[in-house]
Amino acid sequence: MENYHLLIKKQKNFFLTNKTKDIEFRINALTRLRSAIIANEKELMAALKSDLNKSEFDAYSTEIGVVLEEIRFILRNLKSWIKPKKVKTPITHIGSKSYIYSEPYGVALIIAPWNYPFQLAIAPLIGAIAAGNCAVIKPSELTPSTSKLIASLINKIYPEEYVSVVLGGVETSTALLQEKADYIFFTGSVPVGRIIMEAAAKNLTPLTLELGGKSPCIVHEDAKLKLAAKRIAWGKFMNAGQTCIAPDYLYLHQNIKKEFLAHLKDAIMELYGLQPLQNEHFTHIVSEKHFSRLTSFLTNGEIRVGGNIDHEKLKIEPTVLTNISWEDPVMEDEIFGPILPVLEYTNLTDIINEIRKHPKPLSLYLFTESNYVQREILNNLSFGGGCVNDTVYHFASPYLPFGGVGNSGIGAYHGKGSFDTFSHQKSILKQTTLFDIPVRYPNVKNGLRKIKMFLK
């Protein structure tokens, strides 16, 4: 196991030069990153095709384009974010002024997953750079082509004492976690998230955990079914369901179940063709291990749509399962694949109570035209974020911080959220020397009475 102590030490020493805090240095670093991404667009698409069979459309829309938009948004706003923010001062502090300074933590360790291997490595890096940090990125070993290209791209534009990429598997992550980074940003599964948090606790290192969970999708009886079906099929089956915020399971109102499932079948065919396994652009499952886990679910309930597999290409058709209950294996953990189990309901309160029994999900999606139903769901269920009458789309807005709650994660990022995540908010009171407030001192006459009046 390699020792990364020297790398972290180099970055900490570079951070102490204060170069990374300079606004022009940050802008230049982000601009260089943007230029490198644009220059390597074709290579990135080829790497994502090699690792996950992503089409050029998927690679650009869900990985490259999202990252470029994030850089554009942050560059446009960074100068205003970086300024100390003046805040109100209470009357008890008369004569003083109050400010909040956003300061970088130092060295950020970013551990990225395999499902969106470029976006989920680079988006946190953008936030780390914007906030003035150094960074070490550990991309996933399960997507070797993309990880190697990230390493090549980053190492060309930044010195290793500023931003560095470390390749390797679990043992590499373990070794990096033994070093004392100043901030940890991890995207991945809940079990690994617990390991990351335990490692961070040893050094009291602050962290963000972007995890997952079983994200529900509820279709109420008054929903616009055809549109709902298309948006759900898109959100669920993009990247072959290997998306942390994909709808994990469907709750359909009993009155519309049959009609909705017919629309869903049509939507899947429209988006992925009559034979999705023959669709050269349909993403494959990342590994044999994940493929075997997913195919074991195909015996649960009844296959309503899809169900065919191609073991050689690690492909699974977009599949819809009906006659499913919470006791089925497919409902135990996050599916993370192109399999969509369907449950039904008649009473909104029943599904609220059922969802509450399980860990808080990363996302929730609700399709309804009723403001009452929206209020009931949004006010009574806790989840990271989500959409009303859409799926997944909230993730792409730089104005909406993205993150989980409870088992689905800690902290948030995107847009200003990324800048804030990688910044410590330092509170400063600037006090006047023109006069003093004697009531705070213990030797003041009738001190208790005066301090009670002053602080009432």
C-alpha positions, -999 to +999 in steps of 0.1 A: +000+000+000+015+033-011+021+061+014+006+093+002+019+114+031+044+133+009+017+143-016-006+156+011+023+174+027+033+190-006-003+203-011-005+216+024+027+235+020+015+249-013-018+259+003+002+279+029+017+301+002-018+316-002-017+314-040-049+293-041-068+320-023-061+346-049-092+353-070-073+355-103-055+323-095-089+305-090-104+320-121-074+310-142-075+274-128-112+270-136-107+285-171-078+261-178-100+232-167-128+243-190-104+246-219-089+212-213-123+196-211-134+212-244-101+202-261-105+166-249-142+162-256-138+134-282-114+115-259-137+118-230-166+105-251-145+076-263-134+067-227-171+068-214-180+046-244-153+022-235-162+020-198-200+021-199-210+021-235-224+057-232-235+073-264-220+107-273-254+123-265-254+107-230-217+114-224-222+151-233-256+157-217-249+139-184-212+143-179-193+168-200-220+194-206-231+194-169-195+201-158-190+229-184-222+246-172-211+243-136-178+261-145-196+288-164-220+294-136-192+296-109-170+318-130-199+342-135-205+345-097-172+338-080-161+374-075-193+382-056-192+350-035-156+355-024-162+389-008-167+390+030-205+393+037-216+420+060-244+409+083-266+425+109-252+434+144-275+433+175-281+465+196-261+448+224-230+451+202-235+487+194-204+503+178-193+471+161-197+455+126-202+419+117-188+399+088-187+364+074-155+354+056-155+323+033-121+306+037-109+274+021-102+244+043-069+234+027-064+201+010-097+184-002-098+146-008-124+138-035-133+101-039-154+096-070-177+067-081-180+048-114-216+056-126-208+091-138-171+088-136-162+121-152-189+144-138-188+131-102-150+135-101-148+170-117-179+187-103-166+185-067-132+196-079-147+228-094-162+236-060-128+229-043-109+251-067-135+279-065-133+280-027-095+282-029-085+247-019-059+222-032-073+188-041-065+151-045-089+131-067-093+094-065-115+083-094-131+048-097-110+018-107-142+003-123-140+028-151-103+026-160-104+045-194-122+075-179-100+075-148-068+074-167-080+102-190-089+123-159-054+117-145-038+127-178-060+158-182-055+171-147-018+163-145-012+183-177-029+215-165-020+216-127+011+209-107+007+180-083+011+202-053-021+220-063-044+193-079-034+157-083-051+125-094-043+092-077-053+060-095-061+027-078-086+006-060-099+002-025-064-001-010-056+034-025-087+050-010-078+033+024-042+047+022-055+082+013-080+082+042-051+075+066-036+108+057-050+140+073-068+158+045-086+190+055-119+180+039-133+148+024-159+146-004-172+111-011-198+100-036-208+063-035-227+037-016-241+038+020-219+010+033-187+027+020-200+060+032-200+046+068-163+036+063-154+070+050-171+087+079-154+065+104-120+073+089-129+110+089-139+108+126-104+098+137-090+132+126-123+151+131-122+159+093-153+176+080-169+158+051-196+156+025-212+122+018-232+119-014-248+085-010-281+070-023-310+049-013-344+038-026-358+069-042-396+066-046-416+078-075-453+084-069-479+087-096-512+099-083-545+093-101-548+129-114-513+129-131-509+134-168-500+098-174-485+098-209-461+126-200-453+111-166-445+078-182-420+093-206-403+114-179-401+084-156-387+061-183-361+088-191-350+093-155-350+056-146-333+041-176-307+067-185-272+052-178-290+018-175-305+029-142-270+033-127-279+068-113-280+075-076-311+097-081-330+074-105-365+065-094-359+033-076-395+021-074-429+032-085-460+038-063-490+039-087-525+048-077-547+018-082-571+036-104-545+044-131-521+015-127-532-004-159-533+027-181-500+041-168-482+008-174-494+008-210-480+043-214-447+033-197-443+004-221-448+027-250-424+053-236-396+027-231-401+015-267-400+051-280-368+060-261-349+027-265-364+009-294-382-024-298-350-043-290-330-023-264-303-050-262-296-043-299-295-006-293-258+002-296-261+033-274-278+016-244-254+017-215-242-016-201-238-027-165-204-017-151-192-052-140-200-089-138-206-086-101-233-059-105-248-077-135-252-109-114-268-090-085-293-073-109-303-104-129-312-121-096-340-096-092-357-107-124-373-136-106-392-112-083-429-106-090-439-106-127-420-092-156-444-067-172-419-051-196-385-062-208-366-088-188-342-100-215-304-099-208-272-101-228-246-117-205-217-112-229-223-075-232-235-070-196-267-055-208-302-057-192-333-045-210-354-017-193-375-039-171-407-033-152-418-057-124-453-059-111-469-079-082-441-067-060-442-063-022-417-048+003-407-084+012-392-091-022-353-089-025-356-062-051-370-039-024-343-045+002-316-021-011-310+005-039-314-013-072-289+008-093-299-008-125-326-008-153-352-026-132-383-008-120-405-025-094-441-013-091-463-011-060-498+003-059-518+023-034-552+038-029-546+060+002-519+087+003-515+083+040-506+047+037-477+053+014-464+082+035-464+058+065-447+031+044-420+053+030-413+066+066-405+031+077-374+031+055-342+051+054-346+087+041-340+086+003-318+108-018-346+118-041-384+116-044-406+122-074-443+130-074-466+132-104-499+150-096-519+181-106-531+186-070-516+212-047-530+193-018-512+161-027-480+180-033-482+196+002-490+163+018-460+145+003-435+174+005-445+183+041-446+148+055-417+130+039-380+138+044-356+133+014-326+149-002-344+167-030-366+159-060-391+170-085-429+174-089-440+162-123-405+153-134-375+131-125-338+137-121-339+172-136-334+190-103-298+177-103-288+199-132-298+233-117-269+253-103-294+272-081-305+241-062-280+226-038-279+188-043-274+164-014-290+138+008-303+135+043-299+107+069-288+075+052-287+092+018-260+117+027-245+146+045-240+181+029-248+194-006-231+209-036-237+224-071-235+261-079-230+283-048-236+251-028-203+238-041-185+270-031-201+269+004-193+232+009-156+236+004-155+269+024-154+274+062-177+303+072-155+324+095-174+349+116-157+381+125-168+410+148-150+443+142-154+464+174-150+501+177-123+517+199-141+551+201-160+540+232-166+510+254-197+493+268-190+490+306-221+469+315-203+437+304-176+440+330-181+423+364-171+454+385-198+477+372-222+490+399-256+471+400-241+449+373-267+421+374-297+445+372-280+463+343-270+432+324-306+418+327-319+451+312-293+451+285-299+415+274-337+412+279 
